[in-house]
C-alpha cells in the first residue's frame, strides 16, 4: 500500500509542474500557431497526469475499476474528488480531439476552451489534492 500512496503523490508533483507551464502558456498574449500548439501539448500532459493522479489515489482508497480515464473520472465525481462531472466528460472528449488539431482556427478554438473551461477544472483538482496533502 505504501508504494501506491507515494505514486499518487509523485504524480501530483508532476501535475503541479505541468500546470505551472500550462498557466504560463495561457498568459501569452496573441500566441502564434507554435505557441498555441505548445499550450495544447501542456494541456494534454496536464490531463494525462490529472486522471492518472486520480486513478492512483482511488486505487489507494481500494477502488479497482478505475483503469480508464472515463471510469476514473466517474468514480472521482461519485466520491467528491471532482465537481462538474459533465464538464470533465467534455474535457475528456475534447482532449481526445486535440491530437487531430492541424489548423490554426481549430487550435484557437481549443486554446479558448482550455483557458475558459478546462484549466479551471484542472486547477480545482490540483487544489483538492493539495488540501489532502496538507491535511
C-alpha positions in Angstrom: 0.0 0.0 0.0 2.8 2.4 0.8 4.0 2.4 -2.9 0.5 3.4 -4.1 0.5 6.2 -1.6 3.8 7.5 -2.9 2.7 7.0 -6.5 -0.2 9.5 -6.5 1.9 12.0 -4.6 4.6 11.8 -7.2 2.1 12.2 -10.0 0.7 15.2 -8.1 4.1 16.8 -8.0 4.5 16.3 -11.8 0.9 17.6 -12.3 1.9 20.7 -10.3 4.8 21.5 -12.6 2.9 20.9 -15.8 0.0 23.1 -14.6 2.5 25.9 -14.0 3.8 25.5 -17.6 0.2 25.5 -18.9 -0.7 28.6 -16.9 2.4 30.4 -18.3 1.4 29.4 -21.8 -2.1 30.6 -21.3 -0.8 34.0 -20.3 0.9 34.6 -23.7 -0.9 37.4 -25.4 -1.7 36.8 -29.1 0.2 33.5 -29.3 1.3 32.3 -32.7 0.5 28.8 -34.0 3.6 27.3 -32.4 2.8 28.8 -29.0 -0.8 27.5 -29.4 0.5 24.0 -30.2 2.6 24.2 -27.0 -0.4 25.3 -25.0 -2.4 22.3 -26.3 0.5 20.0 -25.6 0.8 21.2 -21.9 -3.0 20.7 -21.7 -2.7 17.2 -22.9 0.1 16.4 -20.5 -1.8 18.1 -17.6 -4.9 16.0 -18.4 -2.9 12.7 -18.5 -1.3 13.5 -15.2 -4.6 14.6 -13.7 -6.5 11.5 -14.5 -3.6 9.2 -13.5 -3.3 11.0 -10.2 -7.0 10.4 -9.7 -6.6 6.8 -10.6 -3.7 6.2 -8.3 -5.4 8.0 -5.4 -8.6 6.0 -5.9 -6.6 2.7 -6.1 -5.0 3.6 -2.8 -8.5 4.0 -1.4 -9.4 0.5 -2.6 -11.2 1.1 -5.8 -10.3 -1.2 -8.6 -12.4 -0.3 -11.7 -10.6 3.0 -12.4 -8.1 1.9 -15.1 -9.6 4.2 -17.9 -9.9 8.0 -17.8 -13.7 7.8 -18.1 -14.0 5.3 -15.2 -11.5 7.2 -13.0 -13.3 10.5 -13.6 -16.7 9.0 -12.9 -15.6 7.5 -9.6 -13.8 10.7 -8.7 -17.1 12.6 -9.2 -19.0 9.9 -7.2 -16.6 10.2 -4.3 -16.4 14.0 -4.3 -12.8 14.4 -5.6 -14.1 16.4 -8.5 -17.2 18.5 -9.2 -18.8 19.1 -12.5 -18.7 15.6 -13.8 -20.3 16.6 -17.1 -17.6 19.2 -17.7 -14.9 16.6 -17.0 -16.5 14.3 -19.6 -16.5 17.2 -22.1 -12.8 17.8 -21.3 -12.1 14.1 -22.0 -13.8 14.2 -25.3 -12.1 17.5 -26.3 -8.8 16.2 -25.1 -9.2 13.2 -27.5 -9.8 15.7 -30.3 -6.6 17.7 -29.6 -4.4 15.1 -31.3 -6.3 15.9 -34.5 -5.8 19.7 -34.4 -4.0 20.6 -37.6 -5.2 24.1 -38.4 -4.9 27.4 -36.7 -8.7 28.0 -36.4 -9.2 24.7 -34.5 -6.1 25.4 -32.4 -7.5 28.8 -31.4 -10.9 27.1 -30.6 -9.2 24.5 -28.4 -7.0 27.1 -26.7 -10.0 29.2 -25.8 -11.8 26.1 -24.3 -8.6 25.3 -22.3 -8.4 28.8 -21.0 -12.0 29.4 -20.2 -13.3 26.0 -19.2 -10.7 23.2 -18.7 -7.8 24.9 -17.0 -10.0 26.0 -14.1 -11.2 22.3 -13.7 -7.6 21.1 -13.6 -6.6 23.8 -11.1 -9.5 22.9 -8.8 -8.5 19.2 -8.9 -4.9 20.3 -8.1 -6.2 22.3 -5.2 -8.3 19.4 -3.9 -5.2 17.2 -3.8 -3.1 19.9 -2.3 -5.6 20.2 0.6 -5.5 16.4 1.1 -1.7 16.5 1.3 -1.7 19.5 3.7 -4.1 17.7 5.9 
